[in-house]
Amino acid sequence: MVSSIDGAAQGPDGRSGTLSNPADQRLLGVLRALADVVLVGAGTARAEHYGPVEPHPILTDMRARYGQPPAAPMAVVSRRLELHPSSPLFTHACQMTGAEQRTMVFTVDASPVERRSALAEVADVIIAGDADIDVKAVREHLATRGLRRVLCEGGPQLLAHVVRAGHLDELCFTMTPALTGGYATHILDGEPIIGSDWQLAHIIEDASTLFTRWLARA
Ligand SMILES: NC(=O)c1ccc[n+]([C@@H]2O[C@H](COP(=O)([O-])OP(=O)(O)OC[C@H]3O[C@@H](n4cnc5c(N)ncnc54)[C@H](OP(=O)(O)O)[C@@H]3O)[C@@H](O)[C@H]2O)c1
């Protein structure tokens, strides 16, 4: 996750991409290469025009040694399923993972049935929850596929839900040298979270950008 100095999770154009910089993008590429699966909320997938993860230029050999496909598959979380089946997120997925691994869509029982069937043509649609996604059920499903190291790329709604459910054990957080002002979303959205306790694991500076890694104490 990334924010401006004053805590905005979105740049002035309403996207997080504009807060990022080349070093942050390199870091994101490494985190993706270390992950078994990338989990993202549909809001972020839509705003940032998500496609499948691309293989890392250097780390694909390391993945192969651990029996992983060249790139981690993508898993999108959505209630409304307003995701276009012709999006590269679905149509280019197998090419990128180098395996018969389609993009997964985790949705809820209350999602529109016709959109579910349309997406099922191009993705693995999994129901995991009634009105809200059940994070434990999502992780259990991913584990049955051998996908245990889950990189959640947000956005703020999904990440807040993951934290509230007690499933975030590590946070990689970048602070970029920008002030954005206004009433911006933070990296976590929604109701306040009480009793969350984190320990700084490392902090690295590059061109006035701070790259931090935090570990949950409990
Ligand atoms: N600063 C950062 O590091 C960072 C990272 C990622 C994204 N962003 C920014 O955040 C903005 C998007 O924010 P957002 O909060 O809308 O993103 P989000 O969490 O990615 O997406 C929200 C959507 O995800 C689905 N969703 C989330 N939680 C769910 C749950 N518990 N159960 C079922 N579905 C759930 C719903 O999809 P449906 O609407 O399809 O039902 C919901 O509307 C974009 O501007 C993006 O650029 C910032």
The ligand as an ORCA input file, in Angstrom:
! r2SCAN-3c Opt
* xyz 0 1
  N      -2.875      3.630     -1.900
  C      -2.886      2.354     -2.173
  O      -1.956      1.630     -1.816
  C      -4.030      1.761     -2.933
  C      -4.065      0.396     -3.185
  C      -5.120     -0.105     -3.916
  C      -6.110      0.749     -4.383
  N      -6.050      2.071     -4.129
  C      -7.067      3.004     -4.637
  O      -8.270      2.757     -3.954
  C      -9.361      3.104     -4.801
  C     -10.382      1.992     -4.768
  O     -10.829      1.907     -3.431
  P     -11.840      0.807     -2.928
  O     -11.853      0.818     -1.448
  O     -13.110      0.926     -3.696
  O     -11.074     -0.483     -3.445
  P     -11.279     -2.036     -3.238
  O     -11.278     -2.436     -1.810
  O     -10.256     -2.606     -4.139
  O     -12.673     -2.335     -3.913
  C     -13.889     -2.238     -3.274
  C     -14.775     -3.240     -3.952
  O     -14.236     -4.559     -3.739
  C     -15.272     -5.455     -3.419
  N     -15.181     -5.752     -2.004
  C     -14.405     -5.133     -1.081
  N     -14.597     -5.674      0.120
  C     -15.496     -6.655     -0.045
  C     -16.090     -7.580      0.830
  N     -15.798     -7.576      2.140
  N     -16.988     -8.465      0.347
  C     -17.280     -8.465     -0.967
  N     -16.757     -7.614     -1.866
  C     -15.868     -6.717     -1.397
  C     -16.554     -4.719     -3.779
  O     -16.650     -4.901     -5.190
  P     -17.934     -4.645     -6.102
  O     -18.101     -3.158     -6.132
  O     -17.536     -5.197     -7.437
  O     -19.058     -5.365     -5.485
  C     -16.190     -3.292     -3.408
  O     -17.003     -2.314     -3.993
  C      -8.804      3.344     -6.182
  O      -8.719      4.733     -6.366
  C      -7.400      2.783     -6.108
  O      -6.519      3.473     -6.939
  C      -5.041      2.587     -3.372
*
